[in-house]
Amino acid sequence: MSNKGDSYNEEIQYPMKEYELLKDVSSTQNADTTVVNMESSTPPPKDHLVWSIFNMIYMNLCCLGCIALIFSVKSRDSKVLGDMEEARHYSRVSKILNITTVFLYILSAVMIAVFFKKIFSLLLFLLQL
C-alpha cells in the first residue's frame, strides 16, 4: 500500500501551449460598442401572503380574508411567471382587501364592546330598582 502523503507532494506537469499576444485594439482601430438595455430596477411587488393568511385565520369577516388570500397567491404566481404588471394589480387588490378586513374587524369589535357596555349598564340599572 502506498503512502498517500507522498502522492500529494508530486508535481503534475501539464504541457504548455503557445499563445500569441493580444493586439492593443484601442490604439489601432475604433472598438465597436454594444449597448445593453437593462430593465428598470424597480423592486418586485409584495404579495401580502402572510397578512392574508393571518386575516383568513383570525379575521375572516365576510370571507374577505379568504378572498385576499386568493389574490395574494395570484400575485405570487404572476411574480414567479415574470408578469410584474399583473402581479402589482393582484397585490394592490390583496392589500385593499386586507385593509378592509382589518377595518371591519376593528369596527365590529368596537360595536360589540359598545353593545355589551349598554347591555351591562341596563342590567345594573334594572338591578338597582
MODELLER restraints for C-alpha pairs under 7 A, 6 or more apart:
rsr = mdl.restraints
at = mdl.atoms
rsr.add(forms.Gaussian(group=physical.xy_distance, feature=features.Distance(at['CA:25:A'], at['CA:31:A']), mean=6.71, stdev=0.5))
rsr.add(forms.Gaussian(group=physical.xy_distance, feature=features.Distance(at['CA:45:A'], at['CA:87:A']), mean=6.65, stdev=0.5))
rsr.add(forms.Gaussian(group=physical.xy_distance, feature=features.Distance(at['CA:45:A'], at['CA:88:A']), mean=5.56, stdev=0.5))
rsr.add(forms.Gaussian(group=physical.xy_distance, feature=features.Distance(at['CA:45:A'], at['CA:91:A']), mean=6.79, stdev=0.5))
rsr.add(forms.Gaussian(group=physical.xy_distance, feature=features.Distance(at['CA:46:A'], at['CA:91:A']), mean=6.36, stdev=0.5))
rsr.add(forms.Gaussian(group=physical.xy_distance, feature=features.Distance(at['CA:47:A'], at['CA:72:A']), mean=5.08, stdev=0.5))
rsr.add(forms.Gaussian(group=physical.xy_distance, feature=features.Distance(at['CA:47:A'], at['CA:75:A']), mean=5.55, stdev=0.5))
rsr.add(forms.Gaussian(group=physical.xy_distance, feature=features.Distance(at['CA:47:A'], at['CA:76:A']), mean=5.75, stdev=0.5))
rsr.add(forms.Gaussian(group=physical.xy_distance, feature=features.Distance(at['CA:47:A'], at['CA:91:A']), mean=5.14, stdev=0.5))
rsr.add(forms.Gaussian(group=physical.xy_distance, feature=features.Distance(at['CA:48:A'], at['CA:72:A']), mean=5.97, stdev=0.5))
rsr.add(forms.Gaussian(group=physical.xy_distance, feature=features.Distance(at['CA:48:A'], at['CA:91:A']), mean=6.98, stdev=0.5))
rsr.add(forms.Gaussian(group=physical.xy_distance, feature=features.Distance(at['CA:48:A'], at['CA:94:A']), mean=6.94, stdev=0.5))
rsr.add(forms.Gaussian(group=physical.xy_distance, feature=features.Distance(at['CA:48:A'], at['CA:95:A']), mean=6.73, stdev=0.5))
rsr.add(forms.Gaussian(group=physical.xy_distance, feature=features.Distance(at['CA:49:A'], at['CA:69:A']), mean=6.47, stdev=0.5))
rsr.add(forms.Gaussian(group=physical.xy_distance, feature=features.Distance(at['CA:49:A'], at['CA:72:A']), mean=5.25, stdev=0.5))
rsr.add(forms.Gaussian(group=physical.xy_distance, feature=features.Distance(at['CA:49:A'], at['CA:73:A']), mean=6.93, stdev=0.5))
rsr.add(forms.Gaussian(group=physical.xy_distance, feature=features.Distance(at['CA:52:A'], at['CA:65:A']), mean=5.86, stdev=0.5))
rsr.add(forms.Gaussian(group=physical.xy_distance, feature=features.Distance(at['CA:52:A'], at['CA:68:A']), mean=5.61, stdev=0.5))
rsr.add(forms.Gaussian(group=physical.xy_distance, feature=features.Distance(at['CA:52:A'], at['CA:69:A']), mean=4.83, stdev=0.5))
rsr.add(forms.Gaussian(group=physical.xy_distance, feature=features.Distance(at['CA:52:A'], at['CA:98:A']), mean=6.35, stdev=0.5))
rsr.add(forms.Gaussian(group=physical.xy_distance, feature=features.Distance(at['CA:53:A'], at['CA:69:A']), mean=6.19, stdev=0.5))
rsr.add(forms.Gaussian(group=physical.xy_distance, feature=features.Distance(at['CA:55:A'], at['CA:65:A']), mean=4.88, stdev=0.5))
rsr.add(forms.Gaussian(group=physical.xy_distance, feature=features.Distance(at['CA:55:A'], at['CA:98:A']), mean=6.93, stdev=0.5))
rsr.add(forms.Gaussian(group=physical.xy_distance, feature=features.Distance(at['CA:56:A'], at['CA:65:A']), mean=4.01, stdev=0.5))
rsr.add(forms.Gaussian(group=physical.xy_distance, feature=features.Distance(at['CA:56:A'], at['CA:66:A']), mean=5.21, stdev=0.5))
rsr.add(forms.Gaussian(group=physical.xy_distance, feature=features.Distance(at['CA:59:A'], at['CA:65:A']), mean=6.72, stdev=0.5))
rsr.add(forms.Gaussian(group=physical.xy_distance, feature=features.Distance(at['CA:59:A'], at['CA:101:A']), mean=6.83, stdev=0.5))
rsr.add(forms.Gaussian(group=physical.xy_distance, feature=features.Distance(at['CA:59:A'], at['CA:105:A']), mean=6.35, stdev=0.5))
rsr.add(forms.Gaussian(group=physical.xy_distance, feature=features.Distance(at['CA:60:A'], at['CA:66:A']), mean=6.82, stdev=0.5))
rsr.add(forms.Gaussian(group=physical.xy_distance, feature=features.Distance(at['CA:61:A'], at['CA:101:A']), mean=6.51, stdev=0.5))
rsr.add(forms.Gaussian(group=physical.xy_distance, feature=features.Distance(at['CA:61:A'], at['CA:105:A']), mean=6.77, stdev=0.5))
rsr.add(forms.Gaussian(group=physical.xy_distance, feature=features.Distance(at['CA:64:A'], at['CA:97:A']), mean=6.29, stdev=0.5))
rsr.add(forms.Gaussian(group=physical.xy_distance, feature=features.Distance(at['CA:64:A'], at['CA:101:A']), mean=6.00, stdev=0.5))
rsr.add(forms.Gaussian(group=physical.xy_distance, feature=features.Distance(at['CA:65:A'], at['CA:98:A']), mean=6.62, stdev=0.5))
rsr.add(forms.Gaussian(group=physical.xy_distance, feature=features.Distance(at['CA:65:A'], at['CA:101:A']), mean=6.54, stdev=0.5))
rsr.add(forms.Gaussian(group=physical.xy_distance, feature=features.Distance(at['CA:68:A'], at['CA:94:A']), mean=4.71, stdev=0.5))
rsr.add(forms.Gaussian(group=physical.xy_distance, feature=features.Distance(at['CA:68:A'], at['CA:97:A']), mean=5.50, stdev=0.5))
rsr.add(forms.Gaussian(group=physical.xy_distance, feature=features.Distance(at['CA:68:A'], at['CA:98:A']), mean=6.15, stdev=0.5))
rsr.add(forms.Gaussian(group=physical.xy_distance, feature=features.Distance(at['CA:71:A'], at['CA:90:A']), mean=5.48, stdev=0.5))
rsr.add(forms.Gaussian(group=physical.xy_distance, feature=features.Distance(at['CA:71:A'], at['CA:91:A']), mean=6.91, stdev=0.5))
rsr.add(forms.Gaussian(group=physical.xy_distance, feature=features.Distance(at['CA:71:A'], at['CA:93:A']), mean=6.85, stdev=0.5))
rsr.add(forms.Gaussian(group=physical.xy_distance, feature=features.Distance(at['CA:71:A'], at['CA:94:A']), mean=5.33, stdev=0.5))
rsr.add(forms.Gaussian(group=physical.xy_distance, feature=features.Distance(at['CA:72:A'], at['CA:90:A']), mean=6.71, stdev=0.5))
rsr.add(forms.Gaussian(group=physical.xy_distance, feature=features.Distance(at['CA:72:A'], at['CA:91:A']), mean=6.18, stdev=0.5))
rsr.add(forms.Gaussian(group=physical.xy_distance, feature=features.Distance(at['CA:72:A'], at['CA:94:A']), mean=5.69, stdev=0.5))
rsr.add(forms.Gaussian(group=physical.xy_distance, feature=features.Distance(at['CA:74:A'], at['CA:90:A']), mean=6.47, stdev=0.5))
rsr.add(forms.Gaussian(group=physical.xy_distance, feature=features.Distance(at['CA:75:A'], at['CA:87:A']), mean=4.36, stdev=0.5))
rsr.add(forms.Gaussian(group=physical.xy_distance, feature=features.Distance(at['CA:75:A'], at['CA:90:A']), mean=4.94, stdev=0.5))
rsr.add(forms.Gaussian(group=physical.xy_distance, feature=features.Distance(at['CA:75:A'], at['CA:91:A']), mean=5.47, stdev=0.5))
rsr.add(forms.Gaussian(group=physical.xy_distance, feature=features.Distance(at['CA:76:A'], at['CA:87:A']), mean=6.81, stdev=0.5))
rsr.add(forms.Gaussian(group=physical.xy_distance, feature=features.Distance(at['CA:78:A'], at['CA:84:A']), mean=6.74, stdev=0.5))
rsr.add(forms.Gaussian(group=physical.xy_distance, feature=features.Distance(at['CA:78:A'], at['CA:86:A']), mean=6.29, stdev=0.5))
rsr.add(forms.Gaussian(group=physical.xy_distance, feature=features.Distance(at['CA:78:A'], at['CA:87:A']), mean=4.97, stdev=0.5))
rsr.add(forms.Gaussian(group=physical.xy_distance, feature=features.Distance(at['CA:79:A'], at['CA:87:A']), mean=5.41, stdev=0.5))
